[in-house]
Amino acid sequence: MIIRQLIEQIVQNGRLGLLYVVALLFAIIFALVLHEVAHGLVALWNGDPTAKLYGRLSLNPLRHFDIIGLVMMLIVGFGWARPVPVDPRNYKNYKTGSITVALAGIIINTILAFLFAMPTVILGNLDIAQMKESVYYLVSFFYFFSRLMVQLNISFALFNLLPLYPLDGYRLIASFVNENNRFMTFMRRYSLYIMLGLILLDNIPYVSAFSPFNLYIGTVGGWIQEGFIAFWRLIF
């Protein structure tokens, strides 16, 4: 369980562990809020003001968080925010609007991961052991936050690419095919059960190392993270 791991971080590492937990919470909030705001902004650019009318273009986390999604995030490592309301009938061009709105969250998460890989490299190169205690903890917090922003945003992007309803991957496919075909009907009906099954496999000891989530998000996400870090190391 994620909560148990966080408690262990605090117990084993004291102040650094507490800083890590706070940095993780900030990173989750930052990544999820910007993901949802991106959907609403791109919908507005395509002519749909629904998200704006519902106050969902705000950076206030309380407007976006789903309590069950947050609890799931802390318990099993996968969660969600409240989906931004959109009305595709308002799009200036239905197909263009559907594609760009579906991709908005994934793209912003990928951009955030790429950008935060830069301070991760810079801060990781500092010799913080020689710093004053207050500066040491401040730099440590921002290093934890930057590194977690890379990891979480890559994970969110890959997770949302899955063709499970109502994730962005499903909506992206729906932009190109008839939603009443057998595959899309099946995904709408059974996506919740598939997701619960994948999460369960990811949390079973010994099995989790070979679970689809770990192989997909862990392995592919690791490659992407290494690529982003390697890019910034060429510069710094």
Buried (B, 14 or more C-beta within 10 A) or exposed (E): EBEEEBEEBBEEEEEBBBBBBEBBBBBBBBBBBBBBBBBBBBBBBBBBBBBBEBEBBBEEBEBBBBEEBBEBBBBBBBBBBBBBBBEBEBBEEEEEBBBBBBBBBBBBBBBBBBBBBBBBBBBBEEEBEEBEEEEBBBBBBBBBBBBBBBBBBBBBBBBBBBBBBBBBBBBBBBBEEEBEEEEBEEBBEEBEEBBEEBBEBBBEEEEBEEBEBBEBBBEEBEEBBEEBBEEBBEEE
